[in-house]
Amino acid sequence: MIKLSKKEIQSLTSHKYVEKVTDSRVTFTPQFKIKSVKSYFKGKSSRIIFNEAGFTSDYFSNKFVSSCLYRWRKSFNENGEKGLTQDNRGRKAIHSTDYINMNIEDLLERVEYLEQENDFLKKLKALAKK
């Protein structure tokens, strides 16, 4: 996407389908993403979808528009509407596995694995000292 002017940023900021705008990034609302994906599945082109929503080709190139729809369709196919309403960017939690809900056999298996991993690392460290 090209750099947006201050006038374009102001115009896009007031648009009902835009959440945030910077000089190089536009964040669309989840409602627009869902509506766009559903329209695309009904046979509308990505350019027509953006034009009908009030985004002229002055702001966004055809490549930008089609790549947005591609990303949104991929997310929609993988996670449904939830994939378009959640922000999945950023760093994931280190311990994303929920150990509280694991049964005892799985927990014992995990402990055994970690003990083997620690033993391996101790042996590797000992070999490195020689």
N, C-alpha and C positions, 0 to 999 in steps of 0.2 A: 504494500500500500504506500502511496505517496504521502508526503508530509501535508497535513491539513493546515489551512490558514486559520487565523483567529475567527474570521467571519464564518468559515465552514464549521469550526468547532462550536461556535455559539448556536448555529443553526441545528447541528446534530444534537447538541445537549438538550434542546427543547423538544426533540422528537420523541413520541410516545414509545417507540420500540428501542430506545437507546438508554442504557444504564449509565455508562461512563464514556468519556471521550478525552483522549490526549491528542497531541499533534501527530502521533503515529499509530494510534490504536483506538478501536471502537469496540465497546462491549455492548452486545445486544441483549435485550431482555429474554428470559426463558420463554415467555409467551410467544415472542416473535420466532424464536428458534423452532418451537414445537409447531406453530402454525406454518412456518416455511417448509419444514420437513413433510408435514402432512400434505401440503399443496404440491410439493415435488412428487410425492408418491401418487398423486392424482393426475400427474402428467404435465404440470406447469414447469416451465424452464426457470432456472435460478434467476435470470435477469428479469423476467416478468414478475416473479415473486417480489423482488426488491423494488421494482418500479411501482407495483401496486401498493406497496407499503409506504411509498413516498420517498424512496431513495433513488435519486436520479443517477444516471451514469456519470454525471459530473464528479460525484464523490468517490465512487467505487468502480474499479475496472472490472471487466468480465471475469478475469482470472481471480480476482479477490472474491467476487460474488460466488463463483462456482466452487472455490476452495472452502469457503464458509459452509456452503450446503453439503459439500463432501464430508467435512469434519462432523457436522451436526448429524448427518445421516448415519455415519459410522457409530457415533456415540448413541444415537437412538436405537440402532440395530443391536448394539451390545447391551444397553442398559435401559431401554425404553425411555419414557418421558423423564424419568429420574436422572438419566444421564445428561439431559439438557438443562435440568434445574439446579444441579449441584456443581460447584466449582471444584474440579479435581486437580487443580494445579497446586504446586507447592510440595514440600517435603512430606513424605509419609511417616507415620509413627514407626519408631524402631521396633517396638514390640507390638506388632499389629495383631498377632494371634491372641485370641481370648482364652487364656489358660484357665480361667474360672469355670468356663463351661465345658472343659475337656473331661473325659472320663479318666479313671485312675490308670487304666492300661495305657492310654495315650500319653499320660504324664510320665509314667515309668519308662516308656519307650523314649521319650524326649530326654529324660535324665540320663539314661544309658548312652544315648547318642552324644550328649554333651560331655559325659565322662570320658568316652572314647576320644572325642575331639581334644580334650585337655591332655590326655595321655599322649596322644600323637604329637601335640605341640611341645610337651615336655621333652620327649625323645628327640624331636627335631632341634630343639634348643641345645640339648646335651651334645648332639652331633656337631653343631655349629661351633661349640666351644673347643672341640678337639683339634 
